[in-house]
């Protein structure tokens, strides 16, 4: 008997499993890509969005007005950029004999959903890190880009927009000044955009170094305790005057299946200051956005959906995740990148 492809009724979006997947995404704080670049759900897979020359907004052009004369006027240039949400997918099959031996058959579906959702999160995190959180990323992603070094560039020649003359002392060195470095980074971004970075993204290694940095411990301790002050993420955010600190805890296994596992953090020793608006929108300035296609039947706000279908030849049920998004840099001027800032 010939194999018959599954019909639309055999392949369907599973709402309960989608809820499990969404809950997993919301609960897991290790992944930051969709937070640093906020989600912009769209019912269109591809579209345009507008960008603006912030210089047009910050120029003083108001003039005195004489009797019966026109007022001074002006405008701002609008440019267009596009996004396209590529479709990615991954599945796990549940064999009939495995399901039949399970005390609660529904647990297999939930476990498979969490498994494929994790694959989706790892993939999105790796894509974001590769393009926007890697020293020497394609196109020198951010306008402001500094590097860690054993000797800092002298203040008079320091230029974070230049390929050279942009070194900061490694933050693991006692003589380094991470508080001043971050304050300076925020000032540089604000000086050319009018927007002050409000979030700081740190690799786990960088975050751990900052927790023990003498300048930071001293500022938070304020000499009021005998023992070392307890530094946490909220205290660090208050010290750096940012709304949120994202710590990148996600890991990946770089070994092929069957080989010895090689686990490592997805993010290496970098840090990123960036601006994210309180309410994301297509006409609202931001360092970047995650455009997600919600027009796909059953897709959630992050562009993913869980499907369940029967695979007759394998005598198994398939739980599959599809994800459709585009991690898009919107304004390179709204980011300040610290590359390899710890040794």
C-alpha positions, 0 to 999 in steps of 0.5 A: 500500500503506497504511503499517503502524505498526511493531510492538513487534518493530520498535521495541526497546531497543538494549542496545549503544547503551545502553551507549554512551549510559551511557558518554557520561553517565559520562565527561562532567563538564560536566553536574552536575544528576544529581550535585548532586541524586543519582539515586534510581532507581525502578521506579515512575514516580510515588510518594511520599517522606517529609519530616521536621521536623528540629526534632523531631530536634534538640530536648532532651526527655530528662528525669530518671526517677523510680522506677516512672515512665514515661520521657519520650517523643516523636516526629517528624512525617512529611510526604509529598511526591510525584514524577512522572517526565515522559517526554521524547524526542529522535531522529536518523534515519540515511538508508540512503544515508548508512549505505551510504556509511559505512566502518563502518555501526555508527559511524553508530549510535554517533554518533547515540547520542552526539548524542541523549544530549547533547540529553538532558543539555543538557535536564536541565541547563537544567531544573535550572539554571532551577529551582534555580540561577537568581537569583530562581528560582520560589518563591525556591528556597533558604531561604538566598539572598544576592546579589552587590553592590558594597557588602556588608550590615553584619554586624549586619543581615545576614539570608540568609533575608530578601528584603533585607539579604543582600548580599555583595561580588562575588567578583571584587572584591579586597576580597571574602571568599569564604572567609569567605562560604562558611564563614558559609553552611555555618554558617547551614545547619548551625545550623538543620538539623544538617547541614553542606553538603558540596558546592559548585556553581560556574558556570565564570565563578565558579570561574575568578574564585576561582582567582585571588582573592588570599585563596585564592591566599594561603591555598594558597600559604602564602608557601612559593613565589615565584610564584603558587600553582597552585590546582586543584579539589581544593585549593579543595575542601580549603580550603572543606572540602567533599567535592566542587566541581562546575564547570558547564561545559555550554553551550547554543545559544540560536539557532533552527536556520538562524540565527547560533549563539549559544552561552553557558554554561547556568549564569550567575554563581551558586554553591550550597552544598548537602548531599548524603548519602554514600548517597542514599535516600528517607528520607535528608536531602538538598537534592534528588534526581533521581528516575528511572524505571527501570521503563521497559523497558531504562531505565538508572539515570538513567531514559534508554533508547536505542531503534532502529527502522526508519522505512520511509517515510523509508528510514532507521533512527531512534536515539531516546533517552527520558528519564523523571525528576523533579528534586526539591527535598527540603529548601530548608534544605539549600542556600545560594545565592549569586546573581550573585556575580561581575560 
